[in-house]
């Protein structure tokens, strides 16, 4: 697994406090800004990514790609997007000729990620693909190879790698600040009551694959992995459903236990029927925890030394700035496609263990 930079954590406080001035300063100084097109204008793009792109210093929202023509006027008015930078899914390839768009951010249901990512890369654009990366590890590999062939970058939308609370956790484990870790408990879950509109795909097997395990469980899987700082050896798991009418295609609840070297274990939970929002790591010197851990409105954390003294940051803003910086500098991404594939390998292992009722043995991880 790749190492985490302490300098990244130290920069976060300053970046957050300077946020209102960065974009204006970039424009005044002539600092290069990359044009980003959002592909998929659903809830996350509308409420999180669009507003973040109003604040980014090295990127701007230059275009949109949508299958919903009725959304275009609102986005054009809000973000002053010219007619020539608007595409539908069928005309995506035409974006290759648009020099105002450098990056395509894929924000669709999981099952559609591989197709749109590969088409965007073949059109000569860098890609940020929202998590989870793809339905299977094999499809992740196809996406990674497409990026290599196009000589473009492929990054995953793991925003918490720019959040100070999670960076503190990663760094503390890496440096053994509180000794080695002994056990891990991660949960991301929320009771779903609306199964229509923007939530419908989440309980659809074709689009959402495995329901809460993909949509929310990817956060808990990520937290387990960057808390362990190593790959798991095997996993046991189970899934079940209480509301059978609403969850006819995907399970309502998922529970798993990853086993690491020396027999140490990390428990995970994801659900659309119960609540949970934490990562807890028991170390030799005490507990490191973030609770709540994964939301957009702020985290709260503590270590054996007391409360984590961080303020809330705009995660998506910092994420996009960091990903664009990697493109402009040619530096390796903190969240490359290979990381996304690793996480899908773990998620598929959880699915197989739950289906068979037996431990699933992981093979080789390439990241």
QUIDA-V589526 format. One record per residue. N is the residue number from 0. OMEGA is omega in whole degrees, 0 to 359 (NA if undefined). NEAR is the number of other ideal C-beta (glycine too) atoms within 12 Angstrom. Layout:
N_OMEGA_NEAR, N_OMEGA_NEAR
//
This chain:
0_183_26, 1_181_21, 2_181_16, 3_186_28, 4_176_21, 5_180_18, 6_178_14, 7_180_30, 8_182_31, 9_182_15, 10_189_21, 11_182_36, 12_180_22, 13_180_18, 14_181_33, 15_183_26, 16_182_16, 17_188_22, 18_184_28, 19_186_15, 20_189_17, 21_184_28, 22_178_26, 23_181_17, 24_179_16, 25_181_25, 26_182_17, 27_184_12, 28_181_14, 29_178_9, 30_185_21, 31_174_18, 32_176_32, 33_177_36, 34_181_32, 35_173_46, 36_176_46, 37_177_47, 38_187_43, 39_186_42, 40_179_40, 41_186_30, 42_183_23, 43_178_29, 44_184_36, 45_188_25, 46_185_16, 47_187_29, 48_178_41, 49_177_33, 50_179_22, 51_182_40, 52_172_42, 53_187_25, 54_184_32, 55_184_39, 56_186_34, 57_180_34, 58_177_42, 59_176_34, 60_185_40, 61_183_33, 62_177_41, 63_177_46, 64_188_45, 65_173_33, 66_182_22, 67_182_22, 68_182_18, 69_180_10, 70_187_26, 71_182_24, 72_181_17, 73_180_18, 74_179_32, 75_181_21, 76_184_10, 77_188_20, 78_177_31, 79_181_17, 80_181_33, 81_181_19, 82_183_14, 83_180_19, 84_179_32, 85_183_33, 86_169_37, 87_186_21, 88_181_25, 89_184_14, 90_184_21, 91_184_37, 92_181_22, 93_182_22, 94_179_37, 95_182_22, 96_184_16, 97_182_30, 98_178_15, 99_181_22, 100_182_38, 101_187_35, 102_172_46, 103_179_49, 104_183_48, 105_185_48, 106_180_39, 107_171_37, 108_188_35, 109_185_44, 110_183_27, 111_182_33, 112_183_45, 113_182_38, 114_184_26, 115_179_41, 116_181_47, 117_178_34, 118_179_33, 119_179_46, 120_179_38, 121_176_25, 122_175_30, 123_181_26, 124_169_45, 125_182_38, 126_164_48, 127_181_52, 128_180_49, 129_180_41, 130_346_39, 131_194_47, 132_185_50, 133_178_41, 134_184_31, 135_177_27, 136_179_33, 137_177_17, 138_174_31, 139_180_39, 140_177_26, 141_179_27, 142_180_41, 143_179_36, 144_178_23, 145_178_33, 146_179_37, 147_181_18, 148_180_15, 149_184_24, 150_177_16, 151_181_31, 152_174_39, 153_181_45, 154_183_43, 155_186_42, 156_180_45, 157_187_40, 158_186_37, 159_175_43, 160_173_39, 161_181_37, 162_186_45, 163_180_35, 164_181_39, 165_175_43, 166_177_37, 167_178_38, 168_180_46, 169_183_39, 170_181_30, 171_179_37, 172_182_36, 173_183_25, 174_184_19, 175_180_16, 176_179_23, 177_183_27, 178_180_19, 179_178_26, 180_182_37, 181_178_25, 182_182_27, 183_177_42, 184_182_32, 185_180_45, 186_170_37, 187_187_38, 188_178_32, 189_184_29, 190_179_21, 191_178_30, 192_179_12, 193_183_15, 194_181_25, 195_176_13, 196_186_10, 197_178_25, 198_187_24, 199_183_19, 200_185_28, 201_180_37, 202_178_35, 203_185_25, 204_182_22, 205_183_18, 206_184_26, 207_173_35, 208_183_37, 209_175_42, 210_186_45, 211_181_44, 212_178_47, 213_188_44, 214_182_38, 215_184_41, 216_179_49, 217_176_43, 218_181_42, 219_176_46, 220_177_51, 221_182_44, 222_177_49, 223_185_47, 224_180_44, 225_170_43, 226_179_47, 227_184_37, 228_175_30, 229_182_25, 230_176_29, 231_179_41, 232_182_26, 233_180_26, 234_168_37, 235_185_28, 236_172_38, 237_175_26, 238_179_32, 239_183_22, 240_174_24, 241_181_17, 242_188_22, 243_180_14, 244_181_11, 245_183_25, 246_181_28, 247_184_15, 248_181_23, 249_178_38, 250_179_36, 251_184_34, 252_175_35, 253_178_45, 254_181_32, 255_176_42, 256_177_32, 257_177_44, 258_182_31, 259_181_28, 260_179_17, 261_178_13, 262_178_14, 263_188_26, 264_177_29, 265_179_43, 266_179_35, 267_181_49, 268_175_41, 269_186_48, 270_169_35, 271_183_40, 272_179_31, 273_182_24, 274_177_22, 275_184_34, 276_184_31, 277_165_34, 278_181_47, 279_181_33, 280_177_46, 281_179_26, 282_180_29, 283_181_19, 284_179_18, 285_190_20, 286_166_29, 287_180_43, 288_172_35, 289_185_42, 290_4_29, 291_190_26, 292_195_40, 293_185_39, 294_181_25, 295_190_25, 296_176_15, 297_179_23, 298_174_33, 299_184_24, 300_178_37, 301_176_27, 302_176_28, 303_179_20, 304_179_17, 305_184_13, 306_174_17, 307_188_31, 308_183_14, 309_175_26, 310_178_20, 311_177_24, 312_175_35, 313_188_34, 314_183_37, 315_177_38, 316_181_36, 317_178_40, 318_183_42, 319_178_44, 320_180_42, 321_180_40, 322_177_44, 323_178_35, 324_179_31, 325_178_30, 326_184_33, 327_184_23, 328_185_16, 329_179_11, 330_177_17, 331_178_21, 332_173_35, 333_187_35, 334_184_37, 335_178_35, 336_179_45, 337_176_31, 338_178_38, 339_178_47, 340_177_37, 341_182_40, 342_177_43, 343_175_42, 344_180_36, 345_180_47, 346_178_49, 347_175_36, 348_177_38, 349_179_45, 350_181_33, 351_179_28, 352_179_31, 353_181_33, 354_183_19, 355_185_17, 356_181_12, 357_177_15, 358_176_23, 359_180_28, 360_179_17, 361_174_27, 362_184_17, 363_172_11, 364_182_22, 365_178_20, 366_NA_27
//
